[in-house]
Amino acid sequence: MTVDGKVSMAVESALRESAAAAAELPGLSARAAAAAELIVTALRAGGKVLCFGNGGSASDAQHLSGELVGRFRRDRAALPAIALTTDGSALTAIANDSGFDRVFSRQLEAHANPGDVAVAITTSGRSANVLAGIETARRMKLAVVLLTGLQGAVLADSVSIAIVSATDDTARTQECHGSVIHAICDAVEEAMAEVDRPRLGSGAVTTLAELAELREHYRRCGCVVVWTNGVFDLLHVGHLSTLRAARDFGDVLFVGVNDDASVRRLKGPRRPFTPAEERAELLAALEPVDRVVVFSEDTPDECLRVLRPDVHVKGDDYRPPDGKPMPEAATVAGYGGRIEFVARVPDRSTSRLADVLGHDD
């Protein structure tokens, strides 16, 4: 056989193998869709995507990050994504000082926050630095999407979503990963086309349904979700102290605000002094707060039933046995949550401020 004939046969064989691997791609659609949904939820929450891998998988990590930061098919707001394979100074410094196995985990420690998404790519499932990155991501309470080959299927239980190609051939696996990455980018871009990403470091006012979806995301990441609630009329330093103390009980703080009608029922016809929309917006701007929801019931019982936060925080004026009644305590106990009490700032209350300002409370 001539050299040209051997080349021709090699090319044809490779393309047939590629076609065979591609024929298996529809079987990955459900997991790719789940990965896209995970990324969308994190982005809508103000989080980011962190991608990493070695060699061709490093290129795939950069490809995914580049499509999210730039654009795939549509014009839309830039989406926050970082490829941990591109900073030569960081990579070489970490490799030199701590070992190559730490090049991704160290960068995750620098850049990641609870609820972010890590995309780990390894065709073999054996890359030590990728495995260390996965371990760090889970410890830091990130969701982890794994793209791997058949040999990496054993890692499925250690990640949020494993997308396993139907081959253990490196080249064919990488081709499958490229197609999956395009599918994920397409789906994420479609979902985020009209969404303004919340600013990092600030909360947002949302609905209970949207908060429930976000709560499920944080549950999958292993985050401890904290809830507190109140009227928050005439916002003062006592409120801020309570919110800071509440945030220290976990990774994420959801705050419930009584609507105007429930405040009138609880506090009298002259309250609230400011409408619920303004009270919620002010709370959302505070550093400890991740999300704010306005509720219409007199107690937060319905919100607690829907969200099932890990920790429910109350002021110590509710502490048993002599504290004020807390009807939602049974709900929290029923789903296995816990209640924590925080000290109030002396001489700081809405009623006291109302007296000073001349309001009739």
C-alpha positions, 0 to 999 in steps of 0.5 A: 500500500502506498503512503498516500493509501495509508494516510487515506485509510487512517483519516477515514478510520479516525472520522468513522470513530468520530462519527461513532462517538458523536452518535452517542451524544444524544444520550448525554443531553439530559446531563448536559441540560442539567449542567446548563441549568446549574450554571444558569442558577449560579449566574442568576445568583451573582456567582461565576463559573470556574473551569480547569483541565490539562492539555486538550482539556485545558483548551476545552476549559478556556473554550467554555470560559471564552464563550461565556465571557464573550458570546456564543450565538447571541448578543447579551451581557457578559457572563462571569467565567474564569479558566484556571489554566491561563495565568502563567505566573500563578500556575508556575508559582503554585507548581514551584512552591506547592506542587503541580497537583495544587495548581487548580485547587489553590486558584479555587481558594483564591477566586471561588465562593459558595454556590459558584460552579466548577467545571472539571475536565479530565478525559482519564478521570485520573488527573491528580490536579483535577481531582484535587480541584474537585475536592477543594471545590466540594469543600468550598461548597461549589457545585461541580460539573465533571466532563470525563471519559468512561474511566472517569465514571467512577467519580460520578458520586463525588460531583454534582453532575457527571457527563461521561462520554461513551468512549475511553479514547482520549481524542474521541472523548475530547471531541464529545466534550467539545460538542457538550460544551457548545450545547451547554453554552447555547442553553446558558446563553438562551436562558441568560439572554435577557437577564441582568446579572446581580452585582457580586457582594449585594443581594436582590429582592426576589419572589418565593418561587425564585428563592426556592429554586436558588435554595435547591441550588445551594442545597446541592452545593452543600451550603448552609442557608440561614433565614431571618425575618422581620418588619425592618421599619426605620432600619438601624444599627440593631438590624445590621448587627442581627443580620451580621450575626445571622450570616455568621451561622452559615454560607448564605442569608435569606431575609424575609420582610413583612408586607405593609398589610401584615405590619399594620396587623402586627404593629398598628394602623400607623405602621409601617413608616416606609413601604415594603418595597423600600424596606426590602431594597434597603436590606438587599443593599446590605453586605451580609444579605444574599436575598430578600423576599417580601411575605404577606403572612403575619409569621414566616411559617409558609416561607419556612415550609417552602425554603426549609433553611438550615438555620432560622435566626431570631432575636434573643427576646424570643428565647425560651422559656420566657421569650415571646411566642414563636409559632414557626418553631414547630415548622422548623423542628418538623423539617429538621432545621435549627433555631439560633438566637442573637443578642439585640443591641441595647437601646436600639429599636424602631419604637425608640427611633419613632419616639425620637423622631416624634412618630406616634407608634 
